[in-house]
Amino acid sequence: MSQPGEQLRQKVMIELSPAQVDHVVRAASGAGSMSVLLSGLDDVREALYTAPAQLGDHGLSRSLLRGLLVLTCFPPDGGYLANADIARTIGIDPSTVHRYISTLVAIGLLERDSSTRQYRLAQ
């Protein structure tokens, strides 16, 4: 028997759309930046730099690994990088890096400064 004023505890389930999840994630990161989530890619960077053979593993998506590697180049503090800097850092052809960056800008993970033609993690 419950005492007066005592409430029964019940679980509540809320289903969110992908757009709502994106909104919650952006809001939870402070200024709406994906850099908090992407900061977890530090382990990916280290793994790819220390074991580049992973790029040759036919069971893995080489393109996805390269795209993640591009993302790991960007500092979480919002600093900008040029396409050539990224290409030099990870040893990939600049035109290939440009395609990855263009895709990451199109989906909102990177931003382009039109005056400097440099990129940073989306804020």
Backbone as XML, in Angstrom:
<?xml version="1.0"?>
<chain id="A" units="angstrom">
  <residue number="1" name="MET">
    <atom name="N" x="0.821" y="-1.173" z="0.000"/>
    <atom name="CA" x="0.000" y="0.000" z="0.000"/>
    <atom name="C" x="0.871" y="1.245" z="0.000"/>
  </residue>
  <residue number="2" name="SER">
    <atom name="N" x="0.537" y="2.195" z="-0.816"/>
    <atom name="CA" x="1.349" y="3.399" z="-0.890"/>
    <atom name="C" x="0.859" y="4.434" z="0.104"/>
  </residue>
  <residue number="3" name="GLN">
    <atom name="N" x="1.811" y="5.189" z="0.598"/>
    <atom name="CA" x="1.527" y="6.260" z="1.542"/>
    <atom name="C" x="0.930" y="7.446" z="0.777"/>
  </residue>
  <residue number="4" name="PRO">
    <atom name="N" x="0.172" y="8.310" z="1.450"/>
    <atom name="CA" x="-0.352" y="9.494" z="0.778"/>
    <atom name="C" x="0.801" y="10.340" z="0.228"/>
  </residue>
  <residue number="5" name="GLY">
    <atom name="N" x="0.665" y="10.833" z="-0.990"/>
    <atom name="CA" x="1.676" y="11.676" z="-1.603"/>
    <atom name="C" x="2.775" y="10.906" z="-2.310"/>
  </residue>
  <residue number="6" name="GLU">
    <atom name="N" x="2.846" y="9.595" z="-2.100"/>
    <atom name="CA" x="3.875" y="8.778" z="-2.740"/>
    <atom name="C" x="3.430" y="8.454" z="-4.159"/>
  </residue>
  <residue number="7" name="GLN">
    <atom name="N" x="4.311" y="8.656" z="-5.104"/>
    <atom name="CA" x="3.965" y="8.407" z="-6.503"/>
    <atom name="C" x="4.580" y="7.095" z="-6.958"/>
  </residue>
  <residue number="8" name="LEU">
    <atom name="N" x="3.873" y="6.428" z="-7.825"/>
    <atom name="CA" x="4.400" y="5.206" z="-8.405"/>
    <atom name="C" x="5.413" y="5.588" z="-9.477"/>
  </residue>
  <residue number="9" name="ARG">
    <atom name="N" x="6.517" y="4.892" z="-9.493"/>
    <atom name="CA" x="7.525" y="5.149" z="-10.510"/>
    <atom name="C" x="7.233" y="4.299" z="-11.727"/>
  </residue>
  <residue number="10" name="GLN">
    <atom name="N" x="7.167" y="4.972" z="-12.877"/>
    <atom name="CA" x="6.927" y="4.277" z="-14.128"/>
    <atom name="C" x="7.978" y="4.699" z="-15.145"/>
  </residue>
  <residue number="11" name="LYS">
    <atom name="N" x="8.333" y="3.773" z="-15.980"/>
    <atom name="CA" x="9.264" y="4.087" z="-17.052"/>
    <atom name="C" x="8.491" y="4.782" z="-18.172"/>
  </residue>
  <residue number="12" name="VAL">
    <atom name="N" x="9.133" y="5.782" z="-18.743"/>
    <atom name="CA" x="8.547" y="6.499" z="-19.871"/>
    <atom name="C" x="9.497" y="6.356" z="-21.051"/>
  </residue>
  <residue number="13" name="MET">
    <atom name="N" x="8.990" y="5.969" z="-22.182"/>
    <atom name="CA" x="9.781" y="5.818" z="-23.387"/>
    <atom name="C" x="9.377" y="6.928" z="-24.354"/>
  </residue>
  <residue number="14" name="ILE">
    <atom name="N" x="10.388" y="7.582" z="-24.936"/>
    <atom name="CA" x="10.136" y="8.629" z="-25.916"/>
    <atom name="C" x="10.874" y="8.255" z="-27.192"/>
  </residue>
  <residue number="15" name="GLU">
    <atom name="N" x="10.170" y="8.256" z="-28.293"/>
    <atom name="CA" x="10.785" y="7.950" z="-29.572"/>
    <atom name="C" x="11.042" y="9.258" z="-30.309"/>
  </residue>
  <residue number="16" name="LEU">
    <atom name="N" x="12.291" y="9.440" z="-30.774"/>
    <atom name="CA" x="12.678" y="10.662" z="-31.465"/>
    <atom name="C" x="12.991" y="10.382" z="-32.924"/>
  </residue>
  <residue number="17" name="SER">
    <atom name="N" x="12.684" y="11.348" z="-33.767"/>
    <atom name="CA" x="13.050" y="11.242" z="-35.179"/>
    <atom name="C" x="14.549" y="11.526" z="-35.305"/>
  </residue>
  <residue number="18" name="PRO">
    <atom name="N" x="15.157" y="11.157" z="-36.432"/>
    <atom name="CA" x="16.582" y="11.476" z="-36.623"/>
    <atom name="C" x="16.858" y="12.983" z="-36.497"/>
  </residue>
  <residue number="19" name="ALA">
    <atom name="N" x="15.970" y="13.814" z="-36.992"/>
    <atom name="CA" x="16.160" y="15.272" z="-36.884"/>
    <atom name="C" x="16.116" y="15.715" z="-35.425"/>
  </residue>
  <residue number="20" name="GLN">
    <atom name="N" x="15.236" y="15.115" z="-34.639"/>
    <atom name="CA" x="15.156" y="15.460" z="-33.220"/>
    <atom name="C" x="16.410" y="15.001" z="-32.483"/>
  </residue>
  <residue number="21" name="VAL">
    <atom name="N" x="16.920" y="13.826" z="-32.824"/>
    <atom name="CA" x="18.156" y="13.332" z="-32.207"/>
    <atom name="C" x="19.297" y="14.282" z="-32.532"/>
  </residue>
  <residue number="22" name="ASP">
    <atom name="N" x="19.388" y="14.709" z="-33.796"/>
    <atom name="CA" x="20.434" y="15.647" z="-34.200"/>
    <atom name="C" x="20.325" y="16.935" z="-33.395"/>
  </residue>
  <residue number="23" name="HIS">
    <atom name="N" x="19.113" y="17.431" z="-33.215"/>
    <atom name="CA" x="18.903" y="18.665" z="-32.445"/>
    <atom name="C" x="19.357" y="18.481" z="-30.991"/>
  </residue>
  <residue number="24" name="VAL">
    <atom name="N" x="19.015" y="17.359" z="-30.399"/>
    <atom name="CA" x="19.403" y="17.088" z="-29.012"/>
    <atom name="C" x="20.920" y="16.991" z="-28.892"/>
  </residue>
  <residue number="25" name="VAL">
    <atom name="N" x="21.557" y="16.298" z="-29.829"/>
    <atom name="CA" x="23.017" y="16.140" z="-29.787"/>
    <atom name="C" x="23.691" y="17.500" z="-29.910"/>
  </residue>
  <residue number="26" name="ARG">
    <atom name="N" x="23.227" y="18.319" z="-30.853"/>
    <atom name="CA" x="23.818" y="19.646" z="-31.034"/>
    <atom name="C" x="23.609" y="20.519" z="-29.795"/>
  </residue>
  <residue number="27" name="ALA">
    <atom name="N" x="22.432" y="20.456" z="-29.217"/>
    <atom name="CA" x="22.142" y="21.254" z="-28.021"/>
    <atom name="C" x="22.979" y="20.779" z="-26.830"/>
  </residue>
  <residue number="28" name="ALA">
    <atom name="N" x="23.195" y="19.474" z="-26.725"/>
    <atom name="CA" x="23.951" y="18.927" z="-25.597"/>
    <atom name="C" x="25.423" y="19.272" z="-25.666"/>
  </residue>
  <residue number="29" name="SER">
    <atom name="N" x="25.902" y="19.597" z="-26.860"/>
    <atom name="CA" x="27.331" y="19.874" z="-27.001"/>
    <atom name="C" x="27.668" y="21.328" z="-26.694"/>
  </residue>
  <residue number="30" name="GLY">
    <atom name="N" x="26.728" y="22.083" z="-26.257"/>
    <atom name="CA" x="27.009" y="23.469" z="-25.889"/>
    <atom name="C" x="26.590" y="24.437" z="-26.954"/>
  </residue>
  <residue number="31" name="ALA">
    <atom name="N" x="27.484" y="24.766" z="-27.857"/>
    <atom name="CA" x="27.197" y="25.766" z="-28.885"/>
    <atom name="C" x="26.651" y="25.116" z="-30.150"/>
  </residue>
  <residue number="32" name="GLY">
    <atom name="N" x="26.163" y="23.905" z="-30.056"/>
    <atom name="CA" x="25.654" y="23.233" z="-31.235"/>
    <atom name="C" x="26.762" y="22.652" z="-32.099"/>
  </residue>
  <residue number="33" name="SER">
    <atom name="N" x="27.905" y="22.453" z="-31.536"/>
    <atom name="CA" x="29.062" y="21.982" z="-32.296"/>
    <atom name="C" x="29.141" y="20.469" z="-32.273"/>
  </residue>
  <residue number="34" name="MET">
    <atom name="N" x="29.535" y="19.906" z="-33.406"/>
    <atom name="CA" x="29.754" y="18.468" z="-33.476"/>
    <atom name="C" x="31.143" y="18.110" z="-32.963"/>
  </residue>
  <residue number="35" name="SER">
    <atom name="N" x="31.946" y="19.106" z="-32.629"/>
    <atom name="CA" x="33.330" y="18.830" z="-32.233"/>
    <atom name="C" x="33.405" y="17.967" z="-30.987"/>
  </residue>
  <residue number="36" name="VAL">
    <atom name="N" x="32.412" y="18.060" z="-30.116"/>
    <atom name="CA" x="32.420" y="17.213" z="-28.916"/>
    <atom name="C" x="32.331" y="15.751" z="-29.317"/>
  </residue>
  <residue number="37" name="LEU">
    <atom name="N" x="31.444" y="15.453" z="-30.254"/>
    <atom name="CA" x="31.316" y="14.070" z="-30.707"/>
    <atom name="C" x="32.546" y="13.640" z="-31.488"/>
  </residue>
  <residue number="38" name="LEU">
    <atom name="N" x="33.047" y="14.531" z="-32.328"/>
    <atom name="CA" x="34.188" y="14.182" z="-33.163"/>
    <atom name="C" x="35.481" y="14.085" z="-32.379"/>
  </residue>
  <residue number="39" name="SER">
    <atom name="N" x="35.513" y="14.652" z="-31.186"/>
    <atom name="CA" x="36.737" y="14.567" z="-30.390"/>
    <atom name="C" x="37.047" y="13.118" z="-30.030"/>
  </residue>
  <residue number="40" name="GLY">
    <atom name="N" x="36.047" y="12.253" z="-30.070"/>
    <atom name="CA" x="36.263" y="10.834" z="-29.828"/>
    <atom name="C" x="37.044" y="10.156" z="-30.932"/>
  </residue>
  <residue number="41" name="LEU">
    <atom name="N" x="37.269" y="10.857" z="-32.041"/>
    <atom name="CA" x="38.014" y="10.276" z="-33.150"/>
    <atom name="C" x="39.514" y="10.255" z="-32.913"/>
  </residue>
  <residue number="42" name="ASP">
    <atom name="N" x="39.965" y="10.813" z="-31.791"/>
    <atom name="CA" x="41.392" y="10.774" z="-31.490"/>
    <atom name="C" x="41.924" y="9.346" z="-31.503"/>
  </residue>
  <residue number="43" name="ASP">
    <atom name="N" x="41.128" y="8.412" z="-30.988"/>
    <atom name="CA" x="41.539" y="7.009" z="-30.995"/>
    <atom name="C" x="41.629" y="6.471" z="-32.418"/>
  </residue>
  <residue number="44" name="VAL">
    <atom name="N" x="40.708" y="6.937" z="-33.291"/>
    <atom name="CA" x="40.741" y="6.512" z="-34.693"/>
    <atom name="C" x="42.018" y="7.011" z="-35.339"/>
  </residue>
  <residue number="45" name="ARG">
    <atom name="N" x="42.363" y="8.279" z="-35.098"/>
    <atom name="CA" x="43.587" y="8.855" z="-35.672"/>
    <atom name="C" x="44.796" y="8.042" z="-35.259"/>
  </residue>
  <residue number="46" name="GLU">
    <atom name="N" x="44.899" y="7.764" z="-33.975"/>
    <atom name="CA" x="46.057" y="7.024" z="-33.482"/>
    <atom name="C" x="46.113" y="5.634" z="-34.096"/>
  </residue>
  <residue number="47" name="ALA">
    <atom name="N" x="44.962" y="4.981" z="-34.176"/>
    <atom name="CA" x="44.928" y="3.635" z="-34.746"/>
    <atom name="C" x="45.343" y="3.651" z="-36.211"/>
  </residue>
  <residue number="48" name="LEU">
    <atom name="N" x="44.878" y="4.643" z="-36.967"/>
    <atom name="CA" x="45.216" y="4.697" z="-38.379"/>
    <atom name="C" x="46.673" y="5.089" z="-38.609"/>
  </residue>
  <residue number="49" name="TYR">
    <atom name="N" x="47.208" y="5.954" z="-37.763"/>
    <atom name="CA" x="48.602" y="6.353" z="-37.921"/>
    <atom name="C" x="49.555" y="5.244" z="-37.491"/>
  </residue>
  <residue number="50" name="THR">
    <atom name="N" x="49.177" y="4.510" z="-36.448"/>
    <atom name="CA" x="50.075" y="3.474" z="-35.949"/>
    <atom name="C" x="49.907" y="2.149" z="-36.681"/>
  </residue>
  <residue number="51" name="ALA">
    <atom name="N" x="48.767" y="1.969" z="-37.324"/>
    <atom name="CA" x="48.522" y="0.725" z="-38.056"/>
    <atom name="C" x="47.913" y="1.030" z="-39.419"/>
  </residue>
  <residue number="52" name="PRO">
    <atom name="N" x="48.686" y="1.671" z="-40.311"/>
    <atom name="CA" x="48.133" y="2.038" z="-41.614"/>
    <atom name="C" x="47.711" y="0.846" z="-42.455"/>
  </residue>
  <residue number="53" name="ALA">
    <atom name="N" x="48.072" y="-0.338" z="-42.042"/>
    <atom name="CA" x="47.652" y="-1.529" z="-42.769"/>
    <atom name="C" x="46.133" y="-1.673" z="-42.756"/>
  </residue>
  <residue number="54" name="GLN">
    <atom name="N" x="45.468" y="-1.026" z="-41.795"/>
    <atom name="CA" x="44.002" y="-1.093" z="-41.751"/>
    <atom name="C" x="43.392" y="-0.552" z="-43.040"/>
  </residue>
  <residue number="55" name="LEU">
    <atom name="N" x="44.067" y="0.426" z="-43.663"/>
    <atom name="CA" x="43.552" y="0.964" z="-44.916"/>
    <atom name="C" x="43.569" y="-0.083" z="-46.021"/>
  </residue>
  <residue number="56" name="GLY">
    <atom name="N" x="44.384" y="-1.104" z="-45.884"/>
    <atom name="CA" x="44.450" y="-2.156" z="-46.885"/>
    <atom name="C" x="43.571" y="-3.350" z="-46.582"/>
  </residue>
  <residue number="57" name="ASP">
    <atom name="N" x="42.915" y="-3.371" z="-45.431"/>
    <atom name="CA" x="42.051" y="-4.479" z="-45.033"/>
    <atom name="C" x="40.793" y="-4.465" z="-45.901"/>
  </residue>
  <residue number="58" name="HIS">
    <atom name="N" x="40.616" y="-5.507" z="-46.711"/>
    <atom name="CA" x="39.481" y="-5.567" z="-47.630"/>
    <atom name="C" x="38.144" y="-5.727" z="-46.915"/>
  </residue>
  <residue number="59" name="GLY">
    <atom name="N" x="38.161" y="-6.046" z="-45.645"/>
    <atom name="CA" x="36.924" y="-6.170" z="-44.881"/>
    <atom name="C" x="36.432" y="-4.835" z="-44.341"/>
  </residue>
  <residue number="60" name="LEU">
    <atom name="N" x="37.238" y="-3.788" z="-44.518"/>
    <atom name="CA" x="36.874" y="-2.462" z="-44.022"/>
    <atom name="C" x="36.650" y="-1.510" z="-45.185"/>
  </residue>
  <residue number="61" name="SER">
    <atom name="N" x="35.876" y="-0.475" z="-44.954"/>
    <atom name="CA" x="35.643" y="0.548" z="-45.967"/>
    <atom name="C" x="36.811" y="1.530" z="-45.969"/>
  </residue>
  <residue number="62" name="ARG">
    <atom name="N" x="37.628" y="1.462" z="-46.980"/>
    <atom name="CA" x="38.792" y="2.333" z="-47.089"/>
    <atom name="C" x="38.351" y="3.804" z="-47.175"/>
  </residue>
  <residue number="63" name="SER">
    <atom name="N" x="37.290" y="4.042" z="-47.905"/>
    <atom name="CA" x="36.793" y="5.410" z="-48.066"/>
    <atom name="C" x="36.310" y="5.974" z="-46.734"/>
  </residue>
  <residue number="64" name="LEU">
    <atom name="N" x="35.581" y="5.171" z="-45.971"/>
    <atom name="CA" x="35.101" y="5.640" z="-44.671"/>
    <atom name="C" x="36.275" y="5.916" z="-43.742"/>
  </residue>
  <residue number="65" name="LEU">
    <atom name="N" x="37.256" y="5.034" z="-43.734"/>
    <atom name="CA" x="38.433" y="5.244" z="-42.896"/>
    <atom name="C" x="39.156" y="6.536" z="-43.272"/>
  </residue>
  <residue number="66" name="ARG">
    <atom name="N" x="39.271" y="6.794" z="-44.553"/>
    <atom name="CA" x="39.920" y="8.030" z="-44.990"/>
    <atom name="C" x="39.102" y="9.257" z="-44.588"/>
  </residue>
  <residue number="67" name="GLY">
    <atom name="N" x="37.781" y="9.161" z="-44.725"/>
    <atom name="CA" x="36.931" y="10.276" z="-44.308"/>
    <atom name="C" x="37.059" y="10.564" z="-42.822"/>
  </residue>
  <residue number="68" name="LEU">
    <atom name="N" x="37.117" y="9.521" z="-42.023"/>
    <atom name="CA" x="37.316" y="9.700" z="-40.586"/>
    <atom name="C" x="38.688" y="10.292" z="-40.302"/>
  </residue>
  <residue number="69" name="LEU">
    <atom name="N" x="39.663" y="9.853" z="-41.054"/>
    <atom name="CA" x="41.012" y="10.383" z="-40.889"/>
    <atom name="C" x="41.047" y="11.879" z="-41.206"/>
  </residue>
  <residue number="70" name="VAL">
    <atom name="N" x="40.322" y="12.300" z="-42.231"/>
    <atom name="CA" x="40.227" y="13.730" z="-42.553"/>
    <atom name="C" x="39.626" y="14.481" z="-41.364"/>
  </residue>
  <residue number="71" name="LEU">
    <atom name="N" x="38.555" y="13.949" z="-40.796"/>
    <atom name="CA" x="37.916" y="14.613" z="-39.652"/>
    <atom name="C" x="38.847" y="14.729" z="-38.457"/>
  </residue>
  <residue number="72" name="THR">
    <atom name="N" x="39.695" y="13.730" z="-38.261"/>
    <atom name="CA" x="40.581" y="13.765" z="-37.089"/>
    <atom name="C" x="41.653" y="14.838" z="-37.197"/>
  </residue>
  <residue number="73" name="CYS">
    <atom name="N" x="41.877" y="15.363" z="-38.380"/>
    <atom name="CA" x="42.881" y="16.423" z="-38.556"/>
    <atom name="C" x="42.464" y="17.729" z="-37.899"/>
  </residue>
  <residue number="74" name="PHE">
    <atom name="N" x="41.175" y="17.954" z="-37.778"/>
    <atom name="CA" x="40.680" y="19.241" z="-37.300"/>
    <atom name="C" x="40.750" y="19.338" z="-35.780"/>
  </residue>
  <residue number="75" name="PRO">
    <atom name="N" x="41.294" y="20.451" z="-35.290"/>
    <atom name="CA" x="41.364" y="20.628" z="-33.837"/>
    <atom name="C" x="39.975" y="20.873" z="-33.256"/>
  </residue>
  <residue number="76" name="PRO">
    <atom name="N" x="39.688" y="20.321" z="-32.086"/>
    <atom name="CA" x="38.361" y="20.496" z="-31.482"/>
    <atom name="C" x="38.073" y="21.933" z="-31.054"/>
  </residue>
  <residue number="77" name="ASP">
    <atom name="N" x="39.094" y="22.797" z="-31.046"/>
    <atom name="CA" x="38.877" y="24.180" z="-30.610"/>
    <atom name="C" x="38.310" y="25.070" z="-31.710"/>
  </residue>
  <residue number="78" name="GLY">
    <atom name="N" x="38.000" y="24.496" z="-32.887"/>
    <atom name="CA" x="37.402" y="25.271" z="-33.959"/>
    <atom name="C" x="38.392" y="25.895" z="-34.918"/>
  </residue>
  <residue number="79" name="GLY">
    <atom name="N" x="39.654" y="25.495" z="-34.827"/>
    <atom name="CA" x="40.673" y="26.034" z="-35.721"/>
    <atom name="C" x="40.443" y="25.615" z="-37.169"/>
  </residue>
  <residue number="80" name="TYR">
    <atom name="N" x="40.876" y="26.465" z="-38.078"/>
    <atom name="CA" x="40.720" y="26.235" z="-39.512"/>
    <atom name="C" x="41.943" y="25.542" z="-40.104"/>
  </residue>
  <residue number="81" name="LEU">
    <atom name="N" x="41.710" y="24.756" z="-41.148"/>
    <atom name="CA" x="42.778" y="24.099" z="-41.895"/>
    <atom name="C" x="42.497" y="24.242" z="-43.386"/>
  </residue>
  <residue number="82" name="ALA">
    <atom name="N" x="43.552" y="24.327" z="-44.172"/>
    <atom name="CA" x="43.430" y="24.345" z="-45.621"/>
    <atom name="C" x="43.469" y="22.918" z="-46.147"/>
  </residue>
  <residue number="83" name="ASN">
    <atom name="N" x="42.892" y="22.727" z="-47.322"/>
    <atom name="CA" x="42.882" y="21.432" z="-47.980"/>
    <atom name="C" x="44.303" y="20.862" z="-48.089"/>
  </residue>
  <residue number="84" name="ALA">
    <atom name="N" x="45.249" y="21.687" z="-48.509"/>
    <atom name="CA" x="46.635" y="21.227" z="-48.693"/>
    <atom name="C" x="47.256" y="20.768" z="-47.382"/>
  </residue>
  <residue number="85" name="ASP">
    <atom name="N" x="46.921" y="21.437" z="-46.287"/>
    <atom name="CA" x="47.445" y="21.041" z="-44.970"/>
    <atom name="C" x="46.972" y="19.637" z="-44.600"/>
  </residue>
  <residue number="86" name="ILE">
    <atom name="N" x="45.704" y="19.378" z="-44.860"/>
    <atom name="CA" x="45.138" y="18.068" z="-44.533"/>
    <atom name="C" x="45.767" y="16.995" z="-45.413"/>
  </residue>
  <residue number="87" name="ALA">
    <atom name="N" x="45.888" y="17.288" z="-46.701"/>
    <atom name="CA" x="46.490" y="16.329" z="-47.633"/>
    <atom name="C" x="47.909" y="15.978" z="-47.206"/>
  </residue>
  <residue number="88" name="ARG">
    <atom name="N" x="48.658" y="16.979" z="-46.813"/>
    <atom name="CA" x="50.050" y="16.763" z="-46.371"/>
    <atom name="C" x="50.084" y="15.958" z="-45.071"/>
  </residue>
  <residue number="89" name="THR">
    <atom name="N" x="49.191" y="16.271" z="-44.159"/>
    <atom name="CA" x="49.163" y="15.598" z="-42.852"/>
    <atom name="C" x="48.892" y="14.108" z="-42.974"/>
  </residue>
  <residue number="90" name="ILE">
    <atom name="N" x="47.913" y="13.755" z="-43.805"/>
    <atom name="CA" x="47.518" y="12.344" z="-43.866"/>
    <atom name="C" x="48.060" y="11.619" z="-45.093"/>
  </residue>
  <residue number="91" name="GLY">
    <atom name="N" x="48.779" y="12.344" z="-45.958"/>
    <atom name="CA" x="49.415" y="11.694" z="-47.093"/>
    <atom name="C" x="48.456" y="11.221" z="-48.167"/>
  </residue>
  <residue number="92" name="ILE">
    <atom name="N" x="47.416" y="11.987" z="-48.405"/>
    <atom name="CA" x="46.442" y="11.660" z="-49.447"/>
    <atom name="C" x="46.476" y="12.777" z="-50.485"/>
  </residue>
  <residue number="93" name="ASP">
    <atom name="N" x="46.259" y="12.449" z="-51.743"/>
    <atom name="CA" x="46.244" y="13.415" z="-52.824"/>
    <atom name="C" x="45.267" y="14.565" z="-52.522"/>
  </residue>
  <residue number="94" name="PRO">
    <atom name="N" x="45.666" y="15.820" z="-52.757"/>
    <atom name="CA" x="44.799" y="16.970" z="-52.457"/>
    <atom name="C" x="43.423" y="16.920" z="-53.129"/>
  </residue>
  <residue number="95" name="SER">
    <atom name="N" x="43.350" y="16.384" z="-54.348"/>
    <atom name="CA" x="42.039" y="16.314" z="-55.012"/>
    <atom name="C" x="41.118" y="15.313" z="-54.307"/>
  </residue>
  <residue number="96" name="THR">
    <atom name="N" x="41.689" y="14.239" z="-53.792"/>
    <atom name="CA" x="40.903" y="13.258" z="-53.028"/>
    <atom name="C" x="40.439" y="13.873" z="-51.719"/>
  </residue>
  <residue number="97" name="VAL">
    <atom name="N" x="41.335" y="14.579" z="-51.040"/>
    <atom name="CA" x="40.968" y="15.255" z="-49.794"/>
    <atom name="C" x="39.850" y="16.258" z="-50.064"/>
  </residue>
  <residue number="98" name="HIS">
    <atom name="N" x="39.945" y="16.969" z="-51.181"/>
    <atom name="CA" x="38.916" y="17.953" z="-51.521"/>
    <atom name="C" x="37.539" y="17.286" z="-51.663"/>
  </residue>
  <residue number="99" name="ARG">
    <atom name="N" x="37.480" y="16.119" z="-52.278"/>
    <atom name="CA" x="36.197" y="15.404" z="-52.412"/>
    <atom name="C" x="35.650" y="15.018" z="-51.039"/>
  </residue>
  <residue number="100" name="TYR">
    <atom name="N" x="36.514" y="14.530" z="-50.163"/>
    <atom name="CA" x="36.055" y="14.187" z="-48.812"/>
    <atom name="C" x="35.551" y="15.443" z="-48.092"/>
  </residue>
  <residue number="101" name="ILE">
    <atom name="N" x="36.319" y="16.514" z="-48.166"/>
    <atom name="CA" x="35.935" y="17.756" z="-47.496"/>
    <atom name="C" x="34.619" y="18.291" z="-48.059"/>
  </residue>
  <residue number="102" name="SER">
    <atom name="N" x="34.466" y="18.270" z="-49.383"/>
    <atom name="CA" x="33.226" y="18.751" z="-49.995"/>
    <atom name="C" x="32.024" y="17.959" z="-49.489"/>
  </residue>
  <residue number="103" name="THR">
    <atom name="N" x="32.197" y="16.663" z="-49.351"/>
    <atom name="CA" x="31.120" y="15.817" z="-48.829"/>
    <atom name="C" x="30.826" y="16.159" z="-47.371"/>
  </residue>
  <residue number="104" name="LEU">
    <atom name="N" x="31.874" y="16.339" z="-46.571"/>
    <atom name="CA" x="31.694" y="16.656" z="-45.150"/>
    <atom name="C" x="31.061" y="18.034" z="-44.958"/>
  </residue>
  <residue number="105" name="VAL">
    <atom name="N" x="31.351" y="18.974" z="-45.850"/>
    <atom name="CA" x="30.695" y="20.285" z="-45.808"/>
    <atom name="C" x="29.227" y="20.123" z="-46.183"/>
  </residue>
  <residue number="106" name="ALA">
    <atom name="N" x="28.939" y="19.344" z="-47.220"/>
    <atom name="CA" x="27.567" y="19.151" z="-47.700"/>
    <atom name="C" x="26.661" y="18.545" z="-46.631"/>
  </residue>
  <residue number="107" name="ILE">
    <atom name="N" x="27.210" y="17.677" z="-45.787"/>
    <atom name="CA" x="26.373" y="17.048" z="-44.753"/>
    <atom name="C" x="26.441" y="17.777" z="-43.418"/>
  </residue>
  <residue number="108" name="GLY">
    <atom name="N" x="27.188" y="18.876" z="-43.377"/>
    <atom name="CA" x="27.188" y="19.718" z="-42.186"/>
    <atom name="C" x="28.195" y="19.392" z="-41.110"/>
  </residue>
  <residue number="109" name="LEU">
    <atom name="N" x="29.169" y="18.522" z="-41.388"/>
    <atom name="CA" x="30.184" y="18.215" z="-40.378"/>
    <atom name="C" x="31.348" y="19.202" z="-40.411"/>
  </residue>
  <residue number="110" name="LEU">
    <atom name="N" x="31.562" y="19.839" z="-41.558"/>
    <atom name="CA" x="32.602" y="20.861" z="-41.697"/>
    <atom name="C" x="31.982" y="22.144" z="-42.219"/>
  </residue>
  <residue number="111" name="GLU">
    <atom name="N" x="32.650" y="23.265" z="-41.931"/>
    <atom name="CA" x="32.255" y="24.576" z="-42.442"/>
    <atom name="C" x="33.407" y="25.139" z="-43.252"/>
  </residue>
  <residue number="112" name="ARG">
    <atom name="N" x="33.068" y="25.941" z="-44.273"/>
    <atom name="CA" x="34.095" y="26.573" z="-45.117"/>
    <atom name="C" x="34.052" y="28.077" z="-44.899"/>
  </residue>
  <residue number="113" name="ASP">
    <atom name="N" x="35.208" y="28.660" z="-44.671"/>
    <atom name="CA" x="35.335" y="30.115" z="-44.605"/>
    <atom name="C" x="35.600" y="30.577" z="-46.030"/>
  </residue>
  <residue number="114" name="SER">
    <atom name="N" x="34.622" y="31.262" z="-46.630"/>
    <atom name="CA" x="34.745" y="31.632" z="-48.039"/>
    <atom name="C" x="35.869" y="32.629" z="-48.297"/>
  </residue>
  <residue number="115" name="SER">
    <atom name="N" x="36.244" y="33.428" z="-47.304"/>
    <atom name="CA" x="37.310" y="34.412" z="-47.525"/>
    <atom name="C" x="38.704" y="33.775" z="-47.502"/>
  </residue>
  <residue number="116" name="THR">
    <atom name="N" x="38.888" y="32.751" z="-46.670"/>
    <atom name="CA" x="40.207" y="32.116" z="-46.585"/>
    <atom name="C" x="40.270" y="30.770" z="-47.310"/>
  </residue>
  <residue number="117" name="ARG">
    <atom name="N" x="39.104" y="30.254" z="-47.680"/>
    <atom name="CA" x="39.000" y="28.939" z="-48.322"/>
    <atom name="C" x="39.585" y="27.849" z="-47.422"/>
  </residue>
  <residue number="118" name="GLN">
    <atom name="N" x="39.376" y="28.012" z="-46.118"/>
    <atom name="CA" x="39.795" y="26.999" z="-45.157"/>
    <atom name="C" x="38.567" y="26.415" z="-44.484"/>
  </residue>
  <residue number="119" name="TYR">
    <atom name="N" x="38.772" y="25.307" z="-43.787"/>
    <atom name="CA" x="37.673" y="24.542" z="-43.211"/>
    <atom name="C" x="37.891" y="24.324" z="-41.724"/>
  </residue>
  <residue number="120" name="ARG">
    <atom name="N" x="36.768" y="24.109" z="-41.026"/>
    <atom name="CA" x="36.815" y="23.747" z="-39.618"/>
    <atom name="C" x="35.628" y="22.857" z="-39.305"/>
  </residue>
  <residue number="121" name="LEU">
    <atom name="N" x="35.660" y="22.245" z="-38.121"/>
    <atom name="CA" x="34.521" y="21.451" z="-37.671"/>
    <atom name="C" x="33.320" y="22.371" z="-37.536"/>
  </residue>
  <residue number="122" name="ALA">
    <atom name="N" x="32.158" y="21.891" z="-37.924"/>
    <atom name="CA" x="30.947" y="22.706" z="-37.856"/>
    <atom name="C" x="30.658" y="23.139" z="-36.430"/>
  </residue>
  <residue number="123" name="GLN">
    <atom name="N" x="30.275" y="24.374" z="-36.270"/>
    <atom name="CA" x="29.958" y="24.935" z="-34.959"/>
    <atom name="C" x="28.484" y="24.838" z="-34.662"/>
  </residue>
</chain>
